[in-house]
Amino acid sequence: MILAVKIHKFSLTLPNYELYEVGSQLRKSSKSISSCIAEGYGRKRYKAEFIKFLTYAHASCDETIVHLNFLKDTHNIDSRFIISFLSSYEDLGSKINNFINYVEKQWNNRLKRPINSELATRNS
């Protein structure tokens, strides 16, 4: 969410001709990351739904990286500024990917163990 706010503010400093082109796409893709994570978490009871929205968040992160690279390569913007954003989004993408792997392998396993243990105890 913090990155999306920073990107939003940054995009408003782009030249007018980019404000509604790449700027708009950049704002949408960056905001979509936190929105998809929130929507997926709202469906966390359904593992496949949760993973689907986390995957959408990861794709939006990748899209944001593409837009930032485009701006870096086509405009005279301080490259250190863009590189800082790129580094942050690459780190975020890695974290989202790790979280997807965690959800795929371990999500809700903690709920299954106590129930199975309780059933085993009852049946003894």
WOLINFEN-V585976 format. One record per pair of residues at least 12 apart in sequence whose C-alpha atoms are under 8 Angstrom apart, sorted by the first residue. I is the first residue (numbers start at 1). J is the second residue. Records with the same first field share a line. If there is no record, write none. Layout:
# WOLINFEN-V585976
I: J + J
This chain:
# WOLINFEN-V585976
1: 31 + 34
3: 30 + 88
4: 27 + 30 + 31 + 34
7: 26 + 27 + 30
8: 26 + 27
11: 23 + 24 + 26 + 27
22: 67 + 71
25: 67
26: 64 + 67 + 68
29: 60 + 61 + 63 + 64
30: 60 + 61 + 64
32: 57 + 60
33: 56 + 57 + 58 + 60 + 61
34: 57
35: 57
36: 53 + 54 + 56 + 57
37: 53 + 54 + 57
39: 53
40: 52 + 53 + 54
47: 103 + 104 + 107
51: 100 + 103 + 104
54: 96 + 100
55: 100
57: 96
58: 93 + 96 + 97
61: 89 + 90 + 92 + 93
62: 93
64: 89
65: 86 + 89 + 90
68: 82 + 85 + 86
69: 82 + 86
